[in-house]
Amino acid sequence: MATRKGPRPGPAPRLGHGEFVLYPGGPTAIYELLERLAEVAGDSPDCGTPGISLDRKRLTVRWFGEPPAAVQRLLGEHPAVEVTVQQTPFRPGDLRVEAERLVHAHPGVVAAASARPEGDGVEVLVPPAVAAAAGGAAEALVAVTSAVPLFAEIGEPG
């Protein structure tokens, strides 16, 4: 049986909107572009969570509606990075607000909530005991109402 040696890794860091993890050894162009994007549009409610390919050469910028001219110019200025703009069905800023509302409005059922990177709804974390008593995570959310789709998972915040 294989055993792990050394300390166990801790939980993944909780990142705020516009923050990202810089992985060592990868191409720096994509991180430079992410920093510039955060400067130009990081506080826009239309700007969603970017996605980075495993090889760190492609960036998916998620946006609600058409990105402003300044963002489009910025994305075109980095030929070393292949950029795709993916339209989100919901405004990412609205999803972040809704996730926070759900946590505060339903503290016994919603352990944590966050906007999904795809911009298609809110990920909701249901405590295991609550999910077990209700017959599942989705069943635990029956009385939780939202104007956006909810994606239930069982777990505790990390």
C-alpha positions in Angstrom: 0.0 0.0 0.0 1.4 3.4 -0.9 1.8 5.9 1.9 2.2 9.7 1.7 5.3 11.0 3.2 5.7 14.5 4.6 3.1 17.0 5.6 -0.3 16.9 4.1 -1.2 19.8 1.9 -3.6 22.3 3.5 -6.9 23.3 1.9 -6.8 25.2 -1.3 -6.6 29.0 -0.7 -9.9 30.9 -0.8 -9.5 33.5 -3.5 -11.5 36.6 -3.9 -12.8 38.0 -7.1 -10.0 39.1 -9.4 -7.4 37.1 -7.5 -5.5 34.1 -8.9 -2.8 31.6 -8.0 0.6 32.1 -9.6 2.1 28.7 -10.4 5.9 28.6 -10.6 7.6 27.5 -13.8 4.9 28.4 -16.2 4.9 31.1 -18.9 4.6 34.6 -17.3 2.6 36.1 -20.2 -0.7 34.7 -19.0 -0.2 36.1 -15.5 0.8 39.5 -16.8 -2.4 39.5 -18.8 -4.4 38.5 -15.7 -2.9 41.3 -13.7 -3.6 43.9 -16.4 -7.2 42.5 -16.8 -7.7 42.9 -13.0 -6.5 46.5 -13.3 -8.7 47.3 -16.2 -11.9 45.4 -15.3 -11.5 43.6 -12.0 -14.2 45.5 -10.3 -16.7 45.3 -13.1 -19.8 43.3 -12.2 -19.8 41.9 -15.7 -16.3 40.3 -15.3 -16.4 36.7 -14.3 -13.8 34.2 -13.1 -11.1 33.6 -15.8 -10.0 30.1 -16.7 -6.4 29.1 -17.5 -5.5 26.1 -19.5 -3.3 23.4 -18.0 -0.4 24.4 -20.3 -0.8 28.1 -19.2 -1.0 29.3 -22.8 -4.8 29.8 -23.2 -7.0 32.1 -21.2 -10.8 32.1 -21.1 -12.2 35.4 -20.0 -15.8 35.1 -18.9 -18.0 38.2 -19.4 -21.6 39.1 -19.2 -22.5 41.0 -22.4 -19.9 42.5 -24.7 -16.6 43.5 -23.0 -15.8 47.2 -23.1 -13.4 48.5 -25.7 -10.6 48.9 -23.1 -10.9 45.2 -22.2 -11.0 44.1 -25.9 -7.9 46.1 -26.7 -6.1 44.6 -23.7 -7.0 41.1 -24.7 -5.7 41.7 -28.3 -2.3 43.1 -27.0 -1.0 39.7 -25.8 -0.2 37.5 -28.9 1.7 35.0 -26.7 -1.6 34.1 -25.0 -4.6 32.6 -26.8 -7.7 34.4 -25.5 -11.3 33.3 -25.7 -14.2 35.5 -24.4 -17.0 33.3 -23.1 -20.4 35.0 -22.5 -22.0 34.2 -19.2 -25.7 33.7 -18.9 -25.8 35.8 -15.7 -23.9 38.8 -14.5 -21.1 37.5 -12.3 -21.4 40.4 -9.9 -25.1 39.5 -9.4 -24.2 35.9 -8.8 -21.6 36.9 -6.1 -24.2 39.1 -4.4 -26.8 36.2 -4.5 -24.2 33.8 -3.1 -23.6 36.1 -0.1 -27.4 36.5 0.4 -28.0 32.8 0.4 -25.3 32.3 3.1 -26.9 35.0 5.3 -30.5 34.1 4.7 -30.1 30.3 5.2 -27.3 29.8 7.7 -28.6 26.4 8.8 -28.8 25.0 5.3 -26.2 26.9 3.3 -22.7 26.4 4.7 -21.1 28.3 1.9 -22.0 29.6 -1.6 -20.1 31.1 -4.5 -20.7 32.2 -8.0 -19.9 29.4 -10.5 -16.9 30.3 -12.8 -19.1 29.6 -15.8 -21.5 32.3 -14.7 -24.5 29.9 -14.9 -25.6 30.0 -11.3 -24.5 29.6 -7.7 -22.6 26.7 -6.1 -24.1 25.9 -2.7 -22.4 23.8 0.0 -24.8 21.9 2.2 -23.5 20.5 5.5 -23.4 16.6 5.5 -25.8 16.3 8.5 -28.4 18.6 6.8 -28.1 16.8 3.5 -28.5 13.4 5.2 -31.6 14.5 7.1 -33.2 15.9 3.9 -32.2 12.9 1.7 -29.6 14.7 -0.3 -28.0 18.1 -1.0 -30.6 19.2 -3.6 -33.5 18.1 -1.3 -32.0 20.2 1.5 -32.4 23.3 -0.7 -36.1 22.8 -1.4 -37.1 25.7 0.7 -34.2 27.9 -0.5 -35.5 30.2 -3.3 -33.3 32.0 -5.8 -33.7 33.8 -9.1 -30.6 31.9 -10.4 -29.9 28.1 -10.7 -28.4 26.5 -7.6 -25.9 23.7 -7.8 -25.9 21.8 -4.5 -22.9 19.9 -3.1 -22.4 18.2 0.3 -19.5 19.5 2.4 -18.1 21.9 5.0 -16.4 25.1 4.1 -12.6 24.8 4.0 
